[in-house]
Amino acid sequence: MGTRDDEYDYLFKVVLIGDSGVGKSNLLSRFTRNDTIGVEFATRSIQVDGKTIKAQIWDTAGQERYRAITSAYYRGAVGALLVYDIAKHLTYENVERWLKELRDHADSNIVIMLVGNKSDLRHLRAVPTDEVRAFAEKNGLSFIETSALDSTNVEAAFQTILTEIYRIVSQKQMSDRRENDMSPSNNVVPIHVPPTTENKPKVQCCQNI
């Protein structure tokens, strides 16, 4: 007997990356309502266009402290939340390094969202929003600021990236289906008459000799 959690139309793996201490585990815990911190991954299902999307969200569980994140962590991921702390500029400076790691190890079509966490610390802000927005646009990333502490935009961040992944995947499925619908008729045409017309003259030729 399967539980309702087992019933879904799509399963998407999303990874959380970024410097240690930026609040990745807290974001995961807020979204999945998982009380334990330091889990490898947690799941949550959402509805998009009447489809059930099950998100499997992976956390680094502190591995980034030792630069020990392996390519296996990224394998199969269709989305990534790249998190920095708006009150610590160094965590934002390291975004480029994390982006390079993503490009090196993850699928080239991975959907990436840049997340400025700890927006509740606006009085300590060290990273200007406009600067990040420009960086995100230049690198083709979506961008949002969140607070895992007071839940600001946490739901929106995950809903947005999962919806974007769903749209890309479902559009690809539709275009693949269209190509498959067209291909049988394309394949039939070339096979058709040429072999029979080539064979007949050869038979007549041999009879004449």
C-alpha atoms as one frame of an Amber mdcrd trajectory, in Angstrom:
protein
   0.000   0.000   0.000   1.545   3.299  -1.040   1.068   6.455   0.938  -0.080
   9.658  -0.662   3.522  10.838  -0.504   4.380   8.079  -2.990   1.964   9.435
  -5.581   3.528  12.048  -7.813   3.820  12.952 -11.497   7.381  14.299 -11.383
  10.340  13.857  -9.027  12.906  16.655  -9.127  16.238  16.641  -7.307  17.261
  20.103  -6.134  20.582  20.791  -4.396  21.457  23.497  -1.885  24.938  24.967
  -2.188  26.827  27.941  -0.797  29.222  28.756   2.011  28.925  27.212   5.457
  26.675  29.124   7.830  24.522  30.923   5.249  21.378  29.065   6.387  20.953
  26.280   3.813  19.794  23.705   6.371  17.366  26.195   7.898  15.825  26.910
   4.478  15.421  23.174   3.884  13.904  22.683   7.315  11.443  25.568   6.827
  10.241  24.372   3.433   9.958  20.656   4.211   8.865  21.161   7.835  11.660
  18.836   8.820  12.795  19.519  12.382  16.178  17.833  12.135  19.158  19.789
  10.847  22.010  18.027   9.069  19.915  15.518   7.113  21.170  14.512   3.673
  17.885  15.357   1.993  14.212  15.944   2.677  11.151  15.814   0.429   8.020
  17.813  -0.096   5.315  17.693  -2.775   3.632  20.718  -4.379   0.950  21.149
  -7.042   1.687  22.844 -10.386  -0.926  22.909 -13.191  -2.779  20.043 -11.519
   0.374  17.890 -11.453   2.045  16.663  -8.265   5.695  17.644  -8.154   7.761
  15.862  -5.532  10.921  17.765  -4.621  13.875  15.871  -3.216  16.029  18.638
  -1.757  19.621  17.802  -0.872  21.666  19.585   1.765  25.468  19.606   1.944
  25.269  18.655   5.648  28.420  20.679   6.317  30.610  19.054   3.652  31.376
  22.453   2.131  33.511  23.288   5.176  36.057  20.769   3.940  35.615  21.441
   0.203  34.508  17.808   0.105  31.373  18.032  -2.046  31.626  15.284  -4.644
  30.193  15.126  -8.140  27.734  12.499  -6.831  26.016  15.283  -4.877  25.151
  17.053  -8.138  24.279  13.927 -10.132  20.692  13.973 -11.365  20.002  17.460
 -10.002  17.676  19.559 -12.164  17.718  22.602  -9.871  20.070  24.374  -7.464
  19.603  27.057  -4.828  22.880  28.933  -4.497  22.666  30.595  -1.074  24.644
  33.487   0.416  24.214  35.599   3.562  23.187  39.210   2.855  25.084  40.306
   5.989  28.395  38.643   5.016  29.925  39.945   1.809  32.463  37.128   1.575
  29.667  34.569   1.167  28.454  36.566  -1.844  31.989  36.872  -3.273  32.215
  33.065  -3.190  29.057  32.726  -5.307  31.214  32.768  -8.459  33.249  29.804
  -7.199  30.060  27.877  -6.412  28.662  28.754  -9.825  31.800  27.395 -11.484
  31.503  24.189  -9.461  27.894  23.821 -10.578  28.822  24.360 -14.223  31.644
  21.791 -13.893  29.698  19.030 -12.139  25.979  19.502 -12.769  23.894  19.090
 -15.904  24.335  22.036 -18.271  20.555  22.679 -18.266  20.246  22.889 -14.474
  17.953  25.687 -13.243  19.808  27.919 -10.773  18.313  30.365  -8.297  20.500
  32.791  -6.362  19.180  33.169  -2.816  20.170  36.005  -0.484  19.278  34.557
   2.910  18.894  36.285   6.316  16.932  39.229   4.915  15.756  39.819   8.504
  19.275  41.203   9.150  18.618  44.182   6.856  20.236  46.529   9.413  23.486
  44.560   8.918  23.197  44.295   5.134  26.589  44.048   3.418  25.421  42.967
  -0.049  23.370  45.498  -2.100  20.284  43.939  -3.714  20.784  45.847  -6.997
  24.321  44.501  -7.365  23.120  40.907  -6.956  20.184  41.405  -9.296  22.559
  42.648 -12.024  24.884  39.679 -11.426  21.959  37.247 -11.620  20.707  38.733
 -14.898  24.188  38.600 -16.414  24.541  34.915 -15.504  20.997  33.837 -16.390
  19.961  33.107 -12.796  16.717  33.855 -11.007  17.121  35.770  -7.723  15.233
  36.118  -4.453  15.954  37.247  -0.900  14.677  35.067   1.951  14.674  34.725
   5.699  14.638  31.220   7.126  14.212  32.833  10.554  10.854  34.521   9.868
   9.907  32.429   6.783   9.980  35.392   4.366   9.969  34.150   0.734  11.085
  30.608   1.670   7.949  29.068   0.176   8.173  31.406  -2.834  11.800  30.459
  -3.542  11.131  26.717  -3.725   7.773  27.090  -5.479   9.368  29.340  -8.129
  12.307  27.073  -8.949  10.170  23.913  -8.978   7.587  25.563 -11.256  10.345
  26.725 -13.619  11.820  23.204 -13.757   8.356  21.738 -14.402   7.703  24.171
 -17.281  11.033  23.296 -18.938  10.550  19.536 -18.508   6.928  19.521 -19.696
   7.764  21.671 -22.756  10.593  19.290 -23.650   8.228  16.339 -23.312   5.725
  18.038 -25.619   8.335  18.794 -28.283   9.725  15.226 -28.047   6.193  13.895
 -28.480   5.649  16.086 -31.554   8.890  14.804 -33.088   7.883  11.200 -32.372
   4.435  11.779 -33.891   6.013  13.019 -37.109   8.800  10.463 -37.422   6.804
   7.327 -38.470   5.435   8.962 -41.618   8.913  10.271 -42.446  10.366   6.793
 -42.124   7.787   5.120 -44.367   8.309   7.321 -47.404  11.933   6.513 -48.351
  11.518   2.729 -48.137   8.635   2.532 -50.541   8.998   1.905 -54.279  12.711
   2.063 -55.265  13.753  -1.538 -54.426  10.997  -3.125 -56.601  11.647  -0.907
 -59.621  15.398  -1.605 -59.446  14.936  -5.369 -59.238  12.617  -5.789 -62.238
  14.977  -4.525 -64.951  17.723  -6.810 -63.628  15.496  -9.873 -64.006  14.474
  -8.873 -67.554  18.111  -8.223 -68.399  19.134 -11.701 -67.354  16.277 -13.293
 -69.321  17.296 -11.447 -72.471  20.829 -12.843 -72.256
